[in-house]
């Protein structure tokens, strides 16, 4: 891998909320205010907290960034440094990725998440996370049953492992859509995972190369930059479980958020909650799955880690050396989800046909991005693919119906 500290290409401008008619504008002026108001509706915060949340919601479309007050969090000084550059600017005029990450950080300050007291450590998005998990229990049982079957056959050769890995990569990709079409294949022949309809929606598909890399890395370490809690996290943990339990990986590091952000992003406590919730269901398939996860956590084969970089507004190429050196121990880094993909590209206006390898040339090891498209940022597409998808679906960039599995080695 050809290492550079930053992309090899000139860096284009950031996405902004002031781009009229863009999804970015819609997010800053409508989606983010709705999220702040949902925090009010879903929690029992006192009136002064709710008033501050409502003020935040009201000021997003046309108002200015408010400063961060000292709330004793470990990233407070860093945020003051990040904010220095954007003082006195409107929410819609600062880079979108900055606006979003700061918005979620501000919600935590307003709700006293870091302050000693009754609201310390209370996740303002807890309800949505737990409901998402509970709603997908039937799908989780089917998935775990399938993983258990694959593990029973995992010693029977490379071919069956490759089939399982490709299926699990697709689950990790589409996990935020608890889509029953994923299950149609299991009805008649549970040994095969035939998802032609899903395949047609993967605009770049390096799944085969990824599985070849995983199989040839002979029990190395895999690092996984996690995205959402809920069913998506279970899909990620299923892939992790298969890698560890089949011996394809000796160790997996999960990189999780140190505090709530982007509504459903997973933290260490969400992994624990998920394992406990599935164990409590009493279902035998789920118990086998959670038992293996717990044993791997206890033995150090599965490491749950967190870092403030993952909740910062920084581009991936601004990764601190300590974290970059940590990732260098892996044979592959799996980067999940839309926000992490935006971080990989610095959330900038790259041409959609730009080579992803020319941008993501700053990581010390191979990287695969598993991402469903939910923002107007994507690279590595062929012109004819862009033309075809744009004809068939006008909101293909943002509706979460299209995905990429992109490997950079």
C-alpha positions in Angstrom: 0.0 0.0 0.0 1.4 3.4 -1.0 1.2 5.5 2.1 0.6 9.2 1.9 -0.5 11.4 4.8 -3.2 13.1 2.8 -5.0 12.3 -0.5 -2.8 12.5 -3.6 -5.3 14.8 -5.3 -6.2 18.4 -4.8 -8.8 18.5 -2.0 -12.2 19.9 -3.2 -14.5 22.1 -1.2 -16.6 20.8 1.7 -20.3 20.1 1.5 -22.2 23.0 3.0 -25.8 23.5 4.3 -26.0 26.6 2.3 -26.1 24.7 -1.0 -29.6 25.4 -2.1 -31.8 22.3 -2.9 -29.1 19.9 -1.7 -29.6 17.1 0.8 -27.1 18.9 3.0 -29.4 22.0 3.2 -32.4 19.7 3.9 -30.4 18.0 6.8 -29.2 21.2 8.5 -32.5 23.1 8.1 -35.0 20.3 8.6 -33.6 16.9 9.7 -31.4 18.2 12.5 -34.1 20.4 14.1 -36.5 17.4 14.0 -33.8 15.3 15.8 -33.4 17.9 18.5 -37.2 18.0 19.0 -37.3 14.2 19.1 -34.8 14.2 21.9 -37.3 16.4 23.8 -40.2 14.0 23.1 -38.4 10.8 23.9 -36.8 11.8 27.2 -38.0 13.2 30.6 -35.6 16.1 30.7 -36.5 19.2 32.8 -38.0 22.2 31.2 -34.8 24.3 31.1 -33.0 21.5 29.1 -36.0 21.2 26.8 -36.0 25.0 26.2 -32.4 24.9 25.3 -33.0 22.0 22.9 -35.9 23.9 21.3 -33.7 27.0 20.9 -31.1 24.8 19.2 -33.7 23.4 16.8 -35.0 26.9 16.1 -31.6 28.4 15.3 -30.3 25.7 13.0 -31.9 27.0 9.7 -30.7 30.6 9.9 -28.9 31.1 13.2 -25.2 31.1 14.3 -23.1 28.5 16.1 -23.2 28.8 19.8 -20.0 28.2 21.9 -19.4 25.1 24.0 -19.4 25.7 27.8 -17.0 23.8 30.0 -18.8 20.6 30.7 -15.8 18.5 32.0 -15.7 16.1 29.0 -12.4 14.8 27.8 -12.8 16.4 24.4 -13.8 19.9 25.6 -10.4 21.5 24.8 -10.2 19.8 21.4 -13.7 21.1 20.5 -12.7 24.7 21.5 -9.8 24.4 19.1 -12.1 23.0 16.3 -14.6 25.9 16.9 -12.0 28.6 16.8 -12.1 28.6 13.0 -15.9 28.9 12.7 -16.7 31.4 15.4 -19.6 33.7 14.4 -20.6 31.7 11.4 -24.0 30.3 10.6 -24.8 26.6 10.9 -25.5 26.5 7.1 -22.2 28.1 6.2 -19.8 25.8 8.1 -18.8 22.4 6.6 -21.7 19.9 6.9 -19.6 17.3 8.7 -18.5 19.8 11.2 -22.1 21.1 11.7 -23.4 17.5 12.3 -20.8 16.4 14.7 -21.0 19.6 16.6 -24.8 19.5 16.7 -24.6 16.1 18.5 -21.9 17.2 20.8 -24.0 20.3 21.7 -27.0 18.1 22.5 -24.9 16.3 25.1 -23.8 19.5 26.7 -27.4 20.8 26.8 -28.7 17.5 28.4 -25.9 17.5 31.0 -24.5 14.2 29.7 -21.0 14.9 31.1 -22.0 16.8 34.2 -22.1 15.0 37.6 -25.8 14.7 38.5 -29.0 12.9 37.6 -28.5 13.2 33.8 -24.9 12.2 33.7 -24.3 9.4 31.2 -28.0 9.4 30.1 -28.1 8.6 26.4 -30.6 10.9 24.8 -31.1 8.4 21.9 -31.5 5.3 24.1 -35.1 4.8 23.2 -34.5 4.6 19.5 -31.6 2.2 20.0 -33.5 -0.2 22.2 -36.6 -0.1 20.0 -34.6 -0.8 16.9 -33.1 -3.9 18.5 -36.4 -5.2 19.8 -38.2 -4.7 16.5 -35.7 -6.9 14.7 -35.6 -9.9 17.1 -37.1 -12.3 14.5 -34.5 -11.3 11.9 -31.7 -11.6 14.5 -32.8 -15.2 15.3 -32.7 -16.2 11.7 -29.3 -14.6 11.2 -27.8 -16.2 14.2 -29.2 -19.6 13.2 -27.5 -19.2 9.8 -24.2 -18.1 11.4 -24.3 -21.2 13.7 -24.9 -23.4 10.6 -22.0 -21.7 8.8 -19.7 -22.3 11.8 -20.7 -25.9 11.9 -19.4 -26.2 8.3 -16.5 -23.9 8.6 -13.9 -26.6 8.8 -15.2 -28.2 5.6 -13.2 -26.0 3.4 -12.4 -22.6 1.9 -15.4 -22.6 -0.4 -18.0 -22.7 2.3 -16.1 -20.1 4.3 -16.1 -17.8 1.2 -19.9 -18.2 0.8 -20.5 -17.4 4.4 -18.1 -14.4 4.4 -19.7 -12.9 1.3 -23.1 -13.3 2.8 -22.0 -11.7 6.1 -20.4 -8.8 4.2 -23.8 -8.2 2.5 -25.5 -8.3 5.9 -23.0 -5.8 7.3 -23.6 -3.6 4.3 -27.4 -3.7 4.4 -27.8 -4.2 8.1 -29.6 -0.8 8.6 -32.4 -2.1 6.4 -34.1 -5.0 8.2 -35.3 -6.0 4.8 -37.2 -9.2 4.6 -36.0 -9.7 1.0 -32.7 -10.7 2.6 -34.4 -13.7 4.0 -36.2 -15.1 1.0 -33.2 -17.3 0.1 -33.4 -19.1 3.5 -36.9 -20.4 2.9 -36.2 -23.0 0.3 -32.4 -23.7 0.6 -30.8 -22.4 3.8 -27.3 -23.3 2.7 -27.3 -20.7 -0.1 -27.6 -17.0 0.3 -29.1 -15.8 -3.0 -29.7 -12.1 -3.0 -29.8 -11.0 -6.7 -32.0 -8.1 -5.9 -29.5 -6.8 -3.4 -26.6 -7.4 -5.7 -28.1 -5.2 -8.4 -28.0 -2.4 -5.9 -24.3 -2.6 -5.1 -22.6 -0.1 -7.3 -19.1 -1.2 -6.6 -18.7 -4.8 -5.3 -15.3 -5.9 -4.1 -16.7 -8.6 -1.8 -14.9 -11.4 -3.4 -11.5 -9.7 -3.1 -12.3 -8.9 0.5 -13.0 -12.5 1.3 -9.8 -13.6 -0.5 -7.8 -11.2 1.7 -9.5 -12.4 4.9 -9.0 -16.1 4.0 -5.3 -15.5 3.1 -4.5 -13.4 6.2 -4.4 -16.6 8.3 -5.7 -15.6 11.6 -4.4 -12.0 11.8 -6.1 -9.0 13.3 -9.1 -7.3 11.8 -10.1 -3.7 12.9 -13.8 -2.7 12.6 -14.9 0.9 12.6 -18.5 0.4 13.7 -21.5 2.5 12.7 -25.0 1.9 14.2 -26.4 0.0 17.1 -29.5 -2.1 16.6 -29.9 -4.8 14.0 -26.9 -3.3 12.1 -24.6 -3.9 15.1 -25.8 -7.5 15.3 -24.9 -8.0 11.6 -21.5 -6.6 12.3 -21.1 -8.8 15.4 -22.1 -11.8 13.3 -19.3 -11.2 10.9 -16.9 -10.7 13.8 -18.2 -13.9 15.4 -17.6 -15.9 12.2 -14.1 -14.5 11.7 -13.1 -15.3 15.3 -14.9 -18.6 15.7 -13.8 -20.0 12.3 -10.2 -19.1 13.1 -10.0 -16.7 10.0 -9.1 -13.9 12.5 -7.2 -14.3 15.8 -8.3 -10.9 17.1 -10.9 -8.2 16.2 -10.8 -4.6 17.5 -14.2 -2.9 17.4 -13.7 0.9 17.3 -16.8 2.5 18.9 -18.0 6.0 19.8 -17.0 7.3 23.2 -20.4 9.1 23.6 -23.8 9.2 21.8 -23.7 10.8 18.4 -25.6 10.6 15.0 -28.6 9.2 16.9 -27.9 5.5 16.7 -24.1 5.2 16.6 -22.8 2.3 18.7 -20.9 2.8 21.9 -19.3 0.1 24.2 -22.4 0.1 26.3 -24.5 -0.6 23.2 -22.5 -3.7 22.5 -23.0 -4.9 26.1 -26.7 -4.0 26.0 -27.1 -6.0 22.7 -25.4 -9.1 24.1 -27.4 -8.9 27.3 -30.7 -8.3 25.4 -30.1 -11.3 23.1 -29.0 -13.6 26.0 -32.2 -12.7 28.0 -34.4 -13.8 25.1 -33.7 -17.4 26.1 -33.4 -18.4 22.4 -30.9 -21.2 22.0 -29.5 -19.8 18.7 -28.9 -16.4 20.3 -27.4 -17.9 23.4 -24.8 -19.8 21.4 -24.0 -16.6 19.5 -23.7 -14.3 22.6 -21.7 -17.0 24.6 -19.0 -17.0 21.9 -18.9 -13.2 21.9 -18.6 -13.0 25.7 -15.9 -15.6 25.7 -14.0 -13.7 23.0 -14.3 -10.5 24.9 -13.1 -12.2 28.1 -10.1 -13.8 26.4 -9.1 -10.6 24.7 -9.7 -11.9 21.2 -12.5 -9.3 20.8 -11.5 -5.9 22.0 -14.0 -3.0 22.5 -12.2 0.3 22.2 -13.3 4.0 21.9 -11.6 7.2 20.8 -12.7 10.8 20.7 -11.5 10.9 17.1 -14.6 9.0 16.0 -16.9 11.8 17.4 -14.7 14.7 16.1 -15.3 16.7 13.0 -11.9 15.7 11.6 -11.3 14.0 8.2 -9.9 10.5 8.3 -6.5 11.7 7.0 -6.3 13.9 10.2 -6.3 10.7 12.4 -4.0 11.0 15.4 -0.8 9.0 15.2 -1.6 6.9 18.2 -4.8 5.7 16.5 -3.1 5.3 13.2 -0.4 3.2 14.8 -3.1 1.1 16.4 -4.8 0.5 13.0 -1.4 -0.5 11.5 -1.5 -3.7 13.5 -4.5 -5.0 11.5 -4.4 -7.0 8.3 -7.6 -5.2 7.2 -9.7 -2.3 8.5 -13.4 -2.5 7.9 -15.1 0.9 7.8 -18.8 0.8 8.2 -21.6 3.2 7.3 -22.3 6.6 5.7 -20.8 9.0 8.2 -17.5 7.0 8.4 -17.4 7.0 4.6 -17.9 10.7 4.6 -15.0 10.9 7.0 -12.8 8.8 4.7 -13.4 11.3 1.9 -13.3 14.4 4.2 -17.0 15.0 3.2 -16.0 16.9 0.2 -17.2 17.4 -3.4 -15.1 14.8 -5.1 -16.0 13.8 -8.6 -18.0 10.5 -8.4 -15.5 8.8 -10.8 -12.4 9.7 -8.7 -10.4 6.7 -7.7 -11.0 5.9 -4.0 -7.4 4.6 -3.7 -6.1 8.1 -4.7 -8.0 9.6 -1.8 -7.6 6.8 0.9 -3.9 6.4 0.5 -3.2 7.6 4.0 -4.0 4.4 6.0 -1.2 2.0 6.8 -3.1 -1.2 5.9 -5.8 -2.4 3.5 -9.3 -0.9 4.1 -12.8 -1.9 2.9 -15.7 0.5 3.1 -19.1 -1.0 3.6 -21.6 1.8 3.0 -25.2 2.4 2.0 -25.5 5.8 0.3 -27.2 8.4 2.4 -25.5 11.6 1.4 -24.2 13.2 -1.8 -20.7 12.0 -1.4 -19.3 8.9 -3.3 -16.3 8.0 -5.4 -14.9 5.1 -7.4 -18.0 4.8 -9.7 -17.8 4.1 -13.4 -19.5 6.8 -15.6 -21.9 4.2 -17.1 -23.0 3.0 -13.6 -23.7 6.6 -12.6 -25.7 7.2 -15.8 -27.7 4.1 -15.3 -28.5 4.5 -11.6 -29.4 8.2 -12.0 -31.9 7.2 -14.7 -33.5 4.5 -12.6 -33.6 6.4 -9.2 -33.4 10.2 -8.9 -32.6 10.0 -5.2 -30.0 7.2 -5.4 -27.4 9.2 -3.5 -29.4 9.7 -0.4 -32.2 7.1 0.0 -30.1 4.3 1.4 -31.2 1.9 -1.3 -27.8 1.7 -3.0 -24.5 0.5 -1.6 -20.7 0.1 -2.2 -18.2 -2.5 -1.0 -14.9 -0.8 -1.8 -11.5 -2.3 -1.1 -8.3 -0.2 -1.1 -5.1 -2.3 -0.7 
